Each structure stands twice: as structure tokens, then as C-alpha cells.
């Protein structure tokens, strides 16, 4: 699980470092959506485990 989290965090770091402003659409299941949410928000274990998104839900994150 930690390797997966590190890969997602590295991807988000790369996107953040790009100088050109772009919009990215990341499609993920709840396991990966938890990791993305935790990148942008400090979460406790219970919050991390309980987090989920609905089918076809769109979330916007900004660096």
C-alpha cells in the first residue's frame, strides 16, 4: 500500500512542478481517491479509511 501511495504522490508532485498550467483528469477507484485526498488534506487514520467518492463524482483540487 505504501508503494502505491508513493507512486501517486510522485505523480502529483510531477504535475505540481510543471510550469504550464493544465487541467488533468485523474480517474480512480476509492483506494486511490483516498491517497489523492490525503495529498491535499491532512487526514487521520479513521478519516482515511472512511473516505470515498460516489460513482461519477468529480472533485477539483488545486495546488
N, C-alpha and C positions, 0 to 999 in steps of 0.2 A: 504494500500500500504506500509506503514512504517513497519508493522509487517512482510510482505513478504521480504522487504529489510533486516530487521534484521535477519531473518532466513537464507537468502542467505549469508550475511556477517558472521554469526556464522559458517556456513558450511565451508566457505573459510578460516576462522580463524583456524578451526579444521584441515583442510588439511595442512595449513601452519605450524602448530605446530608439525606435525608428523615428527619423526626423520628419518624415512626411506624414501628415495627418490622414488617416484612412479609417474606414469603418470595417470591422471584422464581424463575421457571424460565426460563432462557435456553437456547434450542436453537440449536446452532451446528455448523457443519462444522469440520474440523480447522484451517483457516486462521483462523477467528475464535476457536476454542478456544485457539489459541496466544497470541492477543492477550490474552484474558481471563486466561490463566495468567501471562503476563508482567506484568499489572497487579498481581497478588498476590505474585509471586515474581521476584526479580532473576535474569534468565537471560542467559547468554552466547549468541552467535550460533549455535553448534552445538546448544546445548540448545533454543533457539527453533525451529530448523529440524527437529530430531528429535522434538519434542513432538507427540503425537497422542492422541486418545481412541478407544476402541473404540465400535462401534455400540451404542447404548442405554446407554452408560456415564453414570453420574450422579456429579458432583463437587460437593462442598459448599465454598463459600468464605464466609468471614466477615470483615467489616471490622474 
